[in-house]
Amino acid sequence: MSEKNRLKTERRIDRKEHLARVVSHVHEKLDAWNAFTEAMNVPSEFYPALQTGRTELLKLVQARPLTADECQQVFNMIRILIETNQALQAHASELANQVEIWAEQWKGLYRKVDEIKAFAQFETPVDELDEVGT
């Protein structure tokens, strides 16, 4: 195996290992797009909205004084929602990173196709960097 191929293989393995670590980290906190980072107990008025994802149901709830336990549940729910949001942000960031890597690979593939096409037509391939410099 040539040095160039060995380095490519190492980079590919590094990317796969990085992705496996990120996926493992995200899955420690979330196992689905609509999951929370942990189970939570909430006052009963919250259940319909949380179970269905329909926030408009919370508009129908009549305000009432909360017990100390219910108040603690609400504080805990807000903490879990913030942690869930952070986990989803990390997931989205890694997804964007993977798409960027994929797009760069496609760009390389397109360049190679252009080189092959130019070769097939007995033309000299044009280097994009040479065009910019002129």
Secondary structure, 3 states (H helix, E strand, C coil): CCHHHHHHHHHHHHHHHHHHHHHHHHHHHCCCCCCCCCCCCCCHHHHHHHHHCCHHHHHHCCCCCCCHHHHHHHHHHHHHHHHHHHHHHHHHHHHHHHHHHHHHHHHHHHHHHHHHHHHHCCCCCCCHHHHHHC
